[in-house]
Amino acid sequence: MNAIKDYIFKLGFVFKEIFKAGSGVFFLSIGSMLITGISPVVATYLTAELIDNLGQNVGNESSVVYLRLLIILFSMLALVVISFATESVKTVICSVAGLKLSHNIENLVAEKYQTIKQERIDDPAFLDLQSNTLNKCGTEPLNLMDGLFSMVASLISIIGYAVIIIKLNVFAFLAIMIFTLPIMIFKRKYQGMLFRFFNDNTMQMRRIWYYLSLITDPEYTNEIRSFRLYDYFRSKRKELFNNFINGNSKIAVKEIIISILTSLVSMLGAILVGAWLIKNTVAGEVSVSAFYLYITAIVTIVTKLIALANQIAANSKSMMFINYIFEFMREKDTIESQNKKVKEQPVHNICFEDVSFKYTGSDNYALKNININFNTNNTICLVGENGSGKSTFVKLLLRIYDPTHGRVLLDGIDLKEYDINELRAFFGVLFQDYIKFSDSVHNCIGFGNVDKIHDNQEIEKAAEIAGASEFIENYKNKYDTNLSKMFFNDAVEPSGGQWQKIAISRAVFSDAAILVLDEPTAALDPKSEVKMFNTFKAISELKSTIIISHRMYITKLADKIILLDKGALIEEGNFEELINLKNEFYKMYKIQADSYSMTVE
């Protein structure tokens, strides 16, 4: 009973989404279903009637006879025209509605995706589910509706032809049904095999597409060509694809064998009944027109029953794929968020209380027993070598991840109690792997605060603060210049350092109370680094700033320095304090200072 309720619920969802995408599709499909189901039966009756009238009126040139025959012929042709017109209109509308349907369900999936914990997103099993959901969400609901209506149309035709055959002989009908039953059973079993195969090989299909992206995506072109990797990845893709095809072919062979055998069994029933009918016709017990009517009904009902078996199997497959959508939407590993508002006063206290964290699938902690307390009206510098846990620190602060152990507190309150969107709006972040948007310079900066994206003055001010205005002003179209040639032929491709300055501008443009800059000089040359130092100094005077870096010279900006090593907090204090201690911070600073021809007092 629960399974039936679940099935009805899912059908309701499918029909609701299809109706939203295009109500015309729904009603046209109903009309097409009725016409498709009724017209073959009516056409068969009319043809038999035409044959019967022609046989009875050979040599009779009466106008009444001609008229009757023409009416029958016109009715047959009208059925064909109506069926063709309805199906043609439905096909056109379905193509548009299919796009809308895909768009609507993709939006539902995307909205749900925003609530999923990053730990779950990191799980390959989730990526398989996401891939299957997005690949099937647009096509399968429409396929299911079309399949269901086709089933009903087939059932209408079957009932009509069943009436004809039962009128001839009820045992003839039962014989046909008994012989056709096996194909319905085996078709359903085959579709289950096919679904399981695709489900089990989702990761393999993702890898096939991944290798394709490596050898075709412009982002990877230079490196793929430089290291001559095309042949390697092409062969890996071919190997995976061949394995997939071989597995699919084995199931296909089984399906072909099953289809042939079951079709032969089904036709055996039709042959037996047909032979009996021929005997009675030859004996003069059945008229020629009646023979046509009955033999057409016998052949067609077997064909329709086989088609019905295929439709049931296809609909079952569609529902299996649609289950991906519901499985995705029912994901429970979501981000916890309460309604507590972040205070608007400029000074807040941040505390890491016995915080430890390790990534999914890792045995090692990225952060271990971190206890840090600092006021965000100060400039904080988080330093350490690569892999020390600096970026992980930021991700916990933004609740991209939650601690494995311990708590992160804002003004003494666990971050989990705050509204997640407000909390993240509190921080303006420059990630190390920031997005290089294919859009205008104006928008690439304005995305920092879409509510103020039309404020040209503030955007230009942010660019000036970040040191980006100098090269932007040299562009032909200045802030209207398109970046990245993904969509625009006249686009400019900024250098790595220029992209970074645009990304910093975006962070500055945000309304965030605290700026978080993750390795902000990573793409800069030494000369630009020195200039950017002054930029950071100006930024820190305007906004509370947390700077994450492995470059030690930047620590002179900080009110407080936090030194991490292999996930552990080893030193904290201001610049003078840590230099005077002459421990790990001092050693690291001196090494870098010497490399820049600097001296440490």
C-alpha positions as CSV (number, residue, x, y, z in Angstrom):
1,M,0.0,0.0,0.0
2,N,2.8,2.4,0.9
3,A,4.5,1.7,-2.5
4,I,1.2,2.6,-4.3
5,K,0.9,5.8,-2.3
6,D,4.5,6.7,-3.1
7,Y,4.0,6.0,-6.8
8,I,0.8,8.1,-6.8
9,F,2.7,10.9,-5.0
10,K,5.5,10.9,-7.5
11,L,3.1,10.8,-10.4
12,G,1.3,13.8,-8.9
13,F,4.6,15.7,-8.7
14,V,5.4,14.9,-12.3
15,F,2.0,16.0,-13.6
16,K,2.1,19.1,-11.5
17,E,5.5,20.1,-12.9
18,I,4.5,19.3,-16.4
19,F,1.3,21.3,-16.0
20,K,3.4,24.3,-14.7
21,A,5.7,24.0,-17.7
22,G,2.9,23.9,-20.2
23,S,-0.7,23.1,-19.6
24,G,-1.2,22.8,-23.4
25,V,1.0,19.7,-23.3
26,F,-1.1,18.1,-20.7
27,F,-4.4,18.6,-22.5
28,L,-3.0,17.9,-26.0
29,S,-1.5,14.7,-24.6
30,I,-5.0,13.7,-23.3
31,G,-6.5,14.5,-26.7
32,S,-3.8,12.6,-28.5
33,M,-4.2,9.7,-26.2
34,L,-7.9,9.4,-26.9
35,I,-7.5,9.9,-30.7
36,T,-4.6,7.4,-30.8
37,G,-6.5,4.8,-28.8
38,I,-9.8,5.1,-30.6
39,S,-8.8,5.9,-34.3
40,P,-7.3,2.5,-35.2
41,V,-10.3,0.6,-33.9
42,V,-12.7,3.0,-35.7
43,A,-10.5,2.8,-38.9
44,T,-10.7,-1.0,-38.8
45,Y,-14.5,-0.9,-38.5
46,L,-14.7,1.6,-41.3
47,T,-12.4,-0.4,-43.6
48,A,-14.5,-3.5,-43.0
49,E,-17.6,-1.6,-43.7
50,L,-16.1,-0.2,-46.9
51,I,-15.2,-3.7,-48.1
52,D,-18.6,-5.0,-47.2
53,N,-20.4,-2.2,-49.0
54,L,-18.2,-2.6,-52.1
55,G,-18.8,-6.4,-52.1
56,Q,-22.6,-5.9,-51.9
57,N,-22.8,-3.2,-54.5
58,V,-20.5,-4.4,-57.3
59,G,-22.2,-3.1,-60.6
60,N,-24.5,-0.8,-58.7
61,E,-23.8,2.8,-59.8
62,S,-26.4,4.4,-57.6
63,S,-25.5,7.9,-56.3
64,V,-26.6,6.8,-52.9
65,V,-24.1,4.0,-52.9
66,Y,-21.4,6.3,-54.1
67,L,-22.2,8.8,-51.4
68,R,-22.2,6.2,-48.7
69,L,-18.8,4.9,-49.8
70,L,-17.4,8.4,-50.1
71,I,-18.6,9.2,-46.5
72,I,-16.9,6.1,-45.2
73,L,-13.7,7.0,-47.1
74,F,-13.8,10.6,-46.0
75,S,-14.2,9.5,-42.3
76,M,-11.2,7.2,-42.6
77,L,-9.1,10.1,-44.1
78,A,-10.4,12.5,-41.5
79,L,-9.2,10.2,-38.7
80,V,-5.7,10.1,-40.3
81,V,-5.6,13.9,-40.6
82,I,-6.8,14.6,-37.1
83,S,-4.4,12.0,-35.6
84,F,-1.4,13.5,-37.6
85,A,-2.3,17.1,-36.7
86,T,-2.8,16.4,-33.0
87,E,0.5,14.5,-32.8
88,S,2.4,17.2,-34.7
89,V,1.1,20.1,-32.5
90,K,1.8,18.0,-29.4
91,T,5.4,17.3,-30.6
92,V,6.1,21.1,-31.1
93,I,4.6,22.1,-27.7
94,C,6.3,19.2,-26.0
95,S,9.7,20.4,-27.2
96,V,9.1,23.9,-25.6
97,A,7.5,22.5,-22.5
98,G,10.3,20.0,-22.1
99,L,12.8,22.8,-21.9
100,K,10.7,24.6,-19.3
101,L,10.2,21.4,-17.3
102,S,14.0,20.8,-17.4
103,H,14.6,24.4,-16.3
104,N,12.1,24.2,-13.4
105,I,13.3,20.9,-12.0
106,E,17.0,22.0,-12.4
107,N,16.1,25.1,-10.3
108,L,14.6,22.9,-7.6
109,V,17.7,20.7,-7.6
110,A,20.0,23.8,-7.5
111,E,18.1,25.3,-4.6
112,K,18.3,22.1,-2.7
113,Y,22.1,21.9,-3.5
114,Q,22.7,25.1,-1.7
115,T,21.5,23.5,1.6
116,I,23.7,20.4,1.3
117,K,26.7,20.2,3.7
118,Q,30.1,20.4,2.0
119,E,31.1,17.1,3.7
120,R,28.3,15.4,1.8
121,I,29.2,17.2,-1.5
122,D,32.7,15.8,-1.1
123,D,31.3,12.2,-1.1
124,P,31.7,10.6,-4.6
125,A,28.4,8.8,-4.0
126,F,26.6,12.1,-3.7
127,L,28.2,13.3,-6.9
128,D,26.9,10.2,-8.7
129,L,23.4,11.0,-7.4
130,Q,23.7,14.6,-8.5
131,S,24.9,13.6,-11.9
132,N,22.0,11.2,-12.4
133,T,19.5,13.7,-11.1
134,L,20.6,16.5,-13.4
135,N,21.0,14.2,-16.4
136,K,17.5,12.7,-16.1
137,C,15.4,15.5,-14.4
138,G,14.5,17.2,-17.7
139,T,13.7,14.2,-19.9
140,E,12.3,11.4,-17.8
141,P,9.2,13.2,-16.3
142,L,8.0,14.1,-19.8
143,N,8.8,10.6,-21.0
144,L,6.8,9.2,-18.1
145,M,3.7,11.3,-18.9
146,D,4.0,10.5,-22.6
147,G,4.5,6.8,-21.8
148,L,1.5,6.7,-19.4
149,F,-0.8,8.3,-21.9
150,S,0.5,5.9,-24.6
151,M,-0.3,3.1,-22.3
152,V,-3.8,4.3,-21.9
153,A,-4.1,4.8,-25.6
154,S,-2.9,1.2,-26.2
155,L,-5.4,0.0,-23.5
156,I,-8.3,1.8,-25.3
157,S,-7.3,0.2,-28.6
158,I,-6.9,-3.2,-26.9
159,I,-10.3,-3.0,-25.4
160,G,-11.8,-2.0,-28.8
161,Y,-10.1,-4.9,-30.5
162,A,-11.0,-7.2,-27.6
163,V,-14.7,-6.5,-28.1
164,I,-14.3,-7.5,-31.8
165,I,-12.5,-10.7,-31.0
166,I,-14.8,-11.7,-28.1
167,K,-17.7,-11.2,-30.5
168,L,-16.0,-13.7,-32.8
169,N,-15.0,-16.2,-30.0
170,V,-14.2,-15.6,-26.3
171,F,-11.7,-18.5,-26.3
172,A,-9.8,-16.9,-29.2
173,F,-9.3,-13.8,-27.1
174,L,-8.2,-15.8,-24.0
175,A,-5.7,-17.7,-26.2
176,I,-4.1,-14.5,-27.5
177,M,-3.9,-13.1,-23.9
178,I,-2.3,-16.2,-22.5
179,F,0.4,-16.4,-25.3
180,T,1.2,-12.6,-24.9
181,L,1.5,-12.6,-21.1
182,P,5.2,-13.8,-21.0
183,I,6.5,-10.7,-22.9
184,M,5.0,-8.4,-20.3
185,I,6.8,-10.2,-17.5
186,F,10.2,-10.5,-19.2
187,K,10.2,-6.9,-20.5
188,R,9.7,-5.6,-16.9
189,K,12.6,-7.7,-15.7
190,Y,14.9,-6.4,-18.5
191,Q,14.3,-2.8,-17.6
192,G,15.3,-3.5,-14.0
193,M,18.5,-5.0,-15.2
194,L,19.2,-2.0,-17.4
195,F,18.5,0.5,-14.6
196,R,20.8,-1.3,-12.2
197,F,23.6,-1.3,-14.8
198,F,23.3,2.4,-15.3
199,N,23.1,3.0,-11.6
200,D,26.2,0.9,-10.8
201,N,28.2,2.6,-13.6
202,T,27.4,6.2,-12.9
203,M,30.9,7.0,-11.6
204,Q,32.3,5.3,-14.6
205,M,30.2,7.6,-16.9
206,R,31.3,10.6,-14.8
207,R,34.9,9.7,-15.5
208,I,34.3,9.3,-19.2
209,W,32.8,12.8,-19.3
210,Y,35.7,14.1,-17.1
211,Y,38.3,12.8,-19.6
212,L,36.4,14.5,-22.4
213,S,36.4,17.8,-20.5
214,L,40.1,17.5,-20.0
215,I,40.8,17.3,-23.7
216,T,38.1,19.7,-24.9
217,D,37.8,22.4,-22.2
218,P,39.7,25.7,-23.0
219,E,40.7,26.0,-19.4
220,Y,42.9,22.9,-19.7
221,T,44.1,23.3,-23.3
222,N,47.6,24.8,-22.6
223,E,48.6,22.2,-20.0
224,I,47.2,19.2,-22.0
225,R,49.0,20.3,-25.1
226,S,52.2,21.2,-23.3
227,F,52.5,17.8,-21.6
228,R,51.2,16.0,-24.7
229,L,48.4,14.4,-22.7
230,Y,45.7,14.2,-25.4
231,D,46.5,10.6,-26.5
232,Y,46.7,9.4,-22.9
233,F,43.4,10.8,-21.8
234,R,41.7,9.8,-25.1
235,S,42.9,6.2,-24.6
236,K,41.7,6.2,-20.9
237,R,38.3,7.5,-22.0
238,K,38.1,4.9,-24.8
239,E,39.0,2.1,-22.4
240,L,36.3,3.2,-19.9
241,F,33.8,3.7,-22.7
242,N,34.5,0.2,-24.2
243,N,34.0,-1.4,-20.8
244,F,30.7,0.5,-20.4
245,I,29.5,-0.5,-23.9
246,N,30.5,-4.2,-23.4
247,G,28.5,-4.3,-20.2
248,N,25.6,-2.6,-21.8
249,S,25.8,-4.9,-24.9
250,K,25.5,-8.0,-22.7
251,I,22.2,-6.7,-21.4
252,A,21.1,-5.6,-24.9
253,V,21.8,-9.2,-26.2
254,K,19.6,-10.6,-23.4
255,E,16.9,-8.1,-24.3
256,I,17.0,-9.0,-28.0
257,I,16.8,-12.7,-27.3
258,I,14.0,-12.2,-24.8
259,S,12.1,-10.0,-27.2
260,I,12.4,-12.4,-30.1
261,L,11.4,-15.4,-28.1
262,T,8.5,-13.7,-26.3
263,S,7.3,-12.1,-29.6
264,L,7.3,-15.6,-31.3
265,V,5.3,-17.0,-28.4
266,S,2.9,-14.1,-28.7
267,M,2.5,-14.5,-32.4
268,L,1.9,-18.2,-32.0
269,G,-1.4,-17.4,-30.3
270,A,-2.3,-15.1,-33.2
271,I,-1.4,-17.7,-35.8
272,L,-3.5,-20.4,-34.1
273,V,-6.6,-18.1,-34.0
274,G,-5.9,-16.9,-37.5
275,A,-5.7,-20.4,-38.9
276,W,-9.0,-21.2,-37.3
277,L,-10.5,-18.0,-38.8
278,I,-9.2,-18.8,-42.3
279,K,-10.8,-22.3,-42.1
280,N,-14.2,-20.8,-41.2
281,T,-13.9,-18.2,-43.9
282,V,-13.0,-20.8,-46.6
283,A,-16.0,-22.8,-45.3
284,G,-18.2,-19.8,-46.0
285,E,-19.1,-19.3,-42.3
286,V,-17.4,-15.9,-42.2
287,S,-17.7,-13.2,-44.8
288,V,-14.6,-11.5,-46.4
289,S,-15.3,-8.2,-44.7
290,A,-15.7,-10.0,-41.4
291,F,-12.5,-11.9,-42.0
292,Y,-10.7,-8.6,-42.6
293,L,-12.2,-7.2,-39.4
294,Y,-11.3,-10.1,-37.2
295,I,-7.8,-10.8,-38.7
296,T,-6.9,-7.1,-38.4
297,A,-8.2,-7.1,-34.8
298,I,-6.1,-10.3,-34.0
299,V,-2.9,-9.0,-35.5
300,T,-3.3,-5.5,-34.1
301,I,-4.2,-6.6,-30.5
302,V,-1.1,-8.7,-30.4
303,T,1.0,-5.8,-31.7
304,K,-0.7,-3.5,-29.2
305,L,-0.1,-5.9,-26.3
306,I,3.6,-6.1,-27.2
307,A,3.7,-2.3,-27.4
308,L,2.0,-2.1,-24.0
309,A,4.6,-4.4,-22.6
310,N,7.3,-2.1,-23.9
311,Q,5.5,1.0,-22.6
312,I,5.1,-0.6,-19.1
313,A,8.8,-1.4,-19.1
314,A,9.8,2.0,-20.3
315,N,7.6,3.8,-17.8
316,S,9.1,1.6,-15.1
317,K,12.5,2.7,-16.2
318,S,11.4,6.4,-16.3
319,M,10.0,6.1,-12.7
320,M,13.3,4.5,-11.6
321,F,15.2,7.5,-13.0
322,I,12.7,10.0,-11.5
323,N,13.4,8.4,-8.1
324,Y,16.8,10.1,-8.4
325,I,15.1,13.5,-8.2
326,F,13.2,12.5,-5.1
327,E,16.2,10.9,-3.5
328,F,18.2,14.1,-4.1
329,M,15.4,16.3,-2.8
330,R,15.1,14.2,0.3
331,E,18.8,14.6,1.2
332,K,18.9,15.1,5.0
333,D,22.6,15.9,5.3
334,T,21.8,19.6,5.1
335,I,23.3,22.7,6.8
336,E,21.8,23.6,10.1
337,S,20.7,27.2,10.3
338,Q,18.7,29.2,12.9
339,N,17.2,32.6,12.6
340,K,19.5,34.6,14.9
341,K,20.6,37.8,13.3
342,V,24.2,38.9,13.2
343,K,24.6,42.2,15.1
344,E,25.3,45.3,13.0
345,Q,27.8,46.9,15.4
346,P,31.3,46.9,13.9
347,V,33.1,45.0,16.7
348,H,32.6,41.3,17.3
349,N,34.5,38.7,19.1
350,I,35.4,35.4,17.3
351,C,36.4,32.4,19.4
352,F,37.6,28.9,18.3
353,E,36.9,26.7,21.3
354,D,38.7,23.3,21.3
355,V,38.2,23.1,17.5
356,S,39.4,20.1,15.6
357,F,38.5,19.2,12.0
358,K,39.2,16.5,9.5
359,Y,37.9,16.1,5.9
360,T,35.7,13.3,4.8
361,G,37.7,10.2,4.1
362,S,40.8,11.5,5.8
363,D,42.4,9.9,8.9
364,N,44.4,13.1,9.7
365,Y,43.1,16.3,11.3
366,A,43.5,19.4,9.3
367,L,43.1,21.4,12.5
368,K,43.8,20.1,16.0
369,N,42.6,21.5,19.3
370,I,42.5,25.1,18.2
371,N,41.8,27.7,20.9
372,I,41.8,31.2,19.6
373,N,40.1,34.4,20.8
374,F,40.3,37.7,18.9
375,N,38.3,40.9,18.3
376,T,37.4,41.5,14.7
377,N,38.0,45.2,14.9
378,N,41.7,44.2,14.6
379,T,43.6,43.1,11.6
380,I,44.3,39.4,11.9
381,C,47.1,37.7,10.0
382,L,46.9,33.9,9.7
383,V,50.2,32.5,8.6
384,G,51.9,29.2,8.0
385,E,53.3,26.9,5.4
386,N,51.1,25.3,2.7
387,G,49.0,22.6,4.3
388,S,49.1,24.1,7.8
389,G,45.3,24.5,8.0
390,K,44.9,28.2,7.1
391,S,42.3,27.8,4.4
392,T,40.5,25.2,6.6
393,F,40.3,27.8,9.4
394,V,38.5,30.2,7.0
395,K,36.1,27.5,5.8
396,L,35.0,26.8,9.4
397,L,34.6,30.5,10.0
398,L,32.2,30.7,7.0
399,R,30.5,27.5,7.9
400,I,31.5,25.9,4.6
401,Y,32.3,23.1,7.0
402,D,31.4,22.6,10.7
403,P,34.0,21.5,13.2
404,T,34.5,17.7,13.8
405,H,34.9,18.6,17.5
406,G,34.5,21.9,19.4
407,R,32.7,25.1,18.5
408,V,33.2,28.4,16.6
409,L,31.6,31.3,18.4
410,L,30.7,34.8,17.4
411,D,30.1,37.0,20.4
412,G,29.9,33.9,22.5
413,I,27.2,32.3,20.3
414,D,27.7,29.1,18.2
415,L,27.8,30.0,14.5
416,K,25.1,27.3,14.0
417,E,22.6,29.5,15.8
418,Y,22.9,32.3,13.3
419,D,21.0,32.6,10.0
420,I,23.5,31.1,7.5
421,N,23.0,33.7,4.8
422,E,23.4,36.6,7.1
423,L,26.4,35.0,8.7
424,R,28.1,34.6,5.3
425,A,27.1,38.1,4.3
426,F,29.0,39.3,7.4
427,F,32.3,38.2,5.7
428,G,33.6,39.4,2.4
429,V,35.8,36.6,1.1
430,L,38.6,36.4,-1.5
431,F,39.1,32.7,-1.9
432,Q,42.4,31.3,-3.2
433,D,40.5,29.6,-6.0
434,Y,38.2,32.5,-6.8
435,I,35.9,32.5,-9.8
436,K,37.0,34.2,-13.0
437,F,33.5,35.3,-14.2
438,S,32.9,35.6,-17.9
439,D,31.2,39.0,-17.7
440,S,31.9,42.7,-17.7
441,V,34.5,44.3,-15.4
442,H,31.6,46.2,-13.7
443,N,29.7,43.0,-12.9
444,C,32.8,41.0,-11.9
445,I,33.3,43.5,-9.2
446,G,29.6,44.2,-8.5
447,F,28.9,40.5,-7.8
448,G,30.4,41.3,-4.4
449,N,27.1,42.9,-3.5
450,V,24.4,42.3,-6.1
451,D,22.0,44.6,-4.2
452,K,24.3,47.5,-5.1
453,I,25.6,46.3,-8.5
454,H,24.3,49.4,-10.3
455,D,26.3,51.7,-8.0
456,N,29.1,52.7,-10.5
457,Q,30.8,55.1,-8.1
458,E,31.2,52.5,-5.3
459,I,32.4,49.9,-7.8
460,E,35.1,52.2,-9.1
461,K,36.0,53.1,-5.6
462,A,36.5,49.4,-4.7
463,A,38.7,49.0,-7.8
464,E,40.8,51.9,-6.8
465,I,41.3,50.6,-3.3
466,A,42.3,47.2,-4.6
467,G,44.7,48.7,-7.1
468,A,42.7,47.5,-10.1
469,S,41.5,50.8,-11.5
470,E,44.9,51.6,-13.2
471,F,44.7,48.7,-15.7
472,I,40.9,48.9,-16.0
473,E,41.1,52.5,-17.2
474,N,43.4,51.4,-20.0
475,Y,40.8,49.1,-21.4
476,K,38.9,50.4,-24.4
477,N,35.5,50.1,-22.8
478,K,36.8,50.5,-19.2
479,Y,34.3,49.0,-16.8
480,D,32.1,47.8,-19.6
481,T,34.9,45.6,-20.9
482,N,34.0,42.0,-21.1
483,L,36.4,39.5,-19.5
484,S,37.2,36.0,-20.7
485,K,36.6,34.9,-24.3
486,M,34.1,32.1,-23.3
487,F,31.2,34.2,-24.6
488,F,32.7,37.4,-26.1
489,N,34.9,37.8,-29.1
490,D,36.0,41.2,-28.0
491,A,36.8,40.1,-24.5
492,V,40.0,40.9,-22.6
493,E,42.0,38.1,-20.9
494,P,43.5,39.7,-17.8
495,S,46.7,38.3,-16.3
496,G,46.7,36.3,-13.2
497,G,47.7,39.3,-11.1
498,Q,45.0,41.4,-12.7
499,W,42.3,38.8,-12.1
500,Q,43.4,38.7,-8.5
501,K,43.0,42.5,-8.1
502,I,39.5,42.3,-9.6
503,A,38.7,39.5,-7.1
504,I,40.0,41.7,-4.3
505,S,37.9,44.6,-5.6
506,R,34.8,42.3,-5.4
507,A,35.6,41.5,-1.8
508,V,36.1,45.2,-1.0
509,F,32.8,46.1,-2.7
510,S,30.8,43.8,-0.5
511,D,28.9,45.1,2.5
512,A,30.7,42.7,4.7
513,A,31.9,43.9,8.1
514,I,35.0,41.7,7.9
515,L,37.1,41.0,4.8
516,V,38.8,37.6,4.6
517,L,41.7,37.5,2.1
518,D,43.0,34.0,1.4
519,E,46.5,34.1,-0.2
520,P,45.8,37.5,-1.8
521,T,49.3,37.8,-3.3
522,A,49.6,34.2,-4.7
523,A,49.4,35.3,-8.4
524,L,51.5,38.4,-8.0
525,D,55.1,39.0,-8.9
526,P,57.5,40.4,-6.1
527,K,57.1,44.0,-7.4
528,S,53.3,43.8,-7.4
529,E,53.4,42.2,-4.0
530,V,55.1,45.3,-2.6
531,K,52.5,47.5,-4.1
532,M,49.7,45.2,-2.9
533,F,51.2,45.6,0.6
534,N,50.1,49.2,0.6
535,T,46.7,48.2,-0.8
536,F,46.2,45.9,2.1
537,K,47.3,48.5,4.6
538,A,44.6,50.9,3.1
539,I,42.0,48.1,3.2
540,S,42.7,47.2,6.8
541,E,42.2,50.9,7.8
542,L,38.7,50.8,6.2
543,K,37.4,47.4,7.3
544,S,38.2,44.7,9.7
545,T,40.4,42.3,7.9
546,I,41.6,38.7,8.2
547,I,44.6,37.9,5.9
548,I,45.7,34.3,5.3
549,S,49.1,34.0,3.8
550,H,52.4,32.1,3.8
551,R,54.2,35.3,3.0
552,M,55.6,36.6,6.3
553,Y,56.2,40.2,5.4
554,I,52.5,40.9,5.3
555,T,52.3,40.2,9.1
556,K,53.6,43.8,9.8
557,L,50.0,44.9,9.0
558,A,48.5,42.8,11.7
559,D,47.3,43.6,15.2
560,K,47.4,39.9,15.9
561,I,49.3,37.1,14.2
562,I,48.3,33.5,14.3
563,L,50.9,30.9,13.3
564,L,49.7,27.4,12.3
565,D,51.8,24.4,11.6
566,K,50.3,21.0,10.5
567,G,46.9,22.0,11.9
568,A,48.2,23.1,15.3
569,L,48.4,26.6,16.8
570,I,52.0,27.1,17.7
571,E,52.3,30.9,18.2
572,E,50.1,34.0,18.5
573,G,50.7,37.6,19.3
574,N,51.7,40.9,17.5
575,F,54.7,41.3,15.2
576,E,57.0,42.7,17.8
577,E,56.1,40.0,20.4
578,L,56.7,37.1,18.0
579,I,60.0,38.5,16.6
580,N,61.3,39.0,20.1
581,L,60.4,35.4,21.1
582,K,62.8,34.2,18.3
583,N,60.9,31.0,17.9
584,E,59.2,29.5,14.9
585,F,57.7,32.8,13.6
586,Y,61.0,34.5,13.9
587,K,62.8,31.7,12.0
588,M,60.2,31.6,9.2
589,Y,60.2,35.4,8.9
590,K,64.0,35.6,8.7
591,I,64.2,32.9,6.0
592,Q,61.8,34.9,3.8
593,A,63.3,38.2,4.7
594,D,66.7,37.0,3.6
595,S,65.2,35.8,0.3
596,Y,63.9,39.3,-0.3
597,S,67.2,40.9,0.8
598,M,65.6,42.2,4.0
599,T,67.0,42.4,7.5
600,V,65.4,41.7,10.8
601,E,66.3,44.0,13.7
